[in-house]
Amino acid sequence: MKNPIENLNKVFDSRVRLGIMSALMVNEEVNFNELKELIGVTDGNLASHMKTLEENTYIKVQKGFIGRKTNTTYSITKVGEKAFKQHLEALEKMIKSLG
């Protein structure tokens, strides 16, 4: 039988990425500063994690302007939603198998 830990998605190993994905699961879109505040990380740290999620097509990035200020918003993709749900299910199975 396959070990439940093998079903976990390595992209979500990071607590920061777990936080990002959780925030995007419950909000239609979140901007960079809101995410930074929610998760409590630096600009650089958040940016690097967002890049990883974007490269895996788990999030969609929209860049725009509010007045003269740039505004970057993020939303979860269908692929991202599915992958994150599978990861959570794998966690649940792992917890149950160890209990």
N, C-alpha and C positions, 0 to 999 in steps of 0.2 A: 504494500500500500504506500502511496505517495505521502511523504511527510508534509503536514499542513504548512510548514514554514516555507516550503518551496513555492507555494501559491502567492506569497507576498510579493508585491511589486517593489523592486529596488529603488525606483524613482521616489517612492514615498517613505524611504528609510529616514529621511531628515524630518525633524520636528517642525522646522520652518515650512517645508513643503506640505506637511500634513495640515498645518495651520492655514496656509494659503488655500489649499483645496477645500478645506472645511468652510472657510469664509466664502469661497466662490460657489459652494453647493447651496448655501442659504441666501445668497444675494445675487441678483441678476447680473450686476456688475459692481466692481469696487475699484476706486482709483488708487494710485501708488501710495499717496500719503495716508489714506485710510487703512490700507493694508499694513503699512509700516507701523502705524499706531496700534492696530489690532494685535499684531504679532510681536511687536516690541523688538525690532531689529534695525540695523543701520541701512542707509540707502544702498551701499555696495553689496551688503549681504542679501538684501531682498532682491536686488537686480540680478544677481548671479543665480538665485533660485528660480526667479521668474524665467530667465533665459533657458534653464534646463526644462522647465515645464512647457515652455513655448516650443522648444526643439522636439519635444515628444508629442506635440500637437494636443496637449491636454488643456491648454488655455489659449484664448484669442486676445490679442493686444490691439487696442484702438488708440491711436494718438490723435490728439486734437488740441484746440485752444479754448480757453475761457478768457476772453479779452485778449491780453497779450501774453498771458501765462500758458505754458504748455500743460496739457492735462492728459495723462495716460490712464486709460481704464482697462480693466481685465475682466474677462468672463470665461466661464468654463465651456469647453466644447463637448459635444456628444461623446466623443472618444474619451475625453478626460473624465466625464461623469461615469461612464461605464467602467473605466479602469479603476477609478477611486472606489466605486461600489464593490467591485470584485476584490479589491485590496481589503476593504472593511469586512467583507464576508469571510475572507481567508483568515483575518485576525480573529474573528468570532469562532471559526472552526478550530483554530489553533488553541484558543482559550478553553473551548469545550473539551477538546481532546486531552488537555493537560489536567482538567479538573476531575 
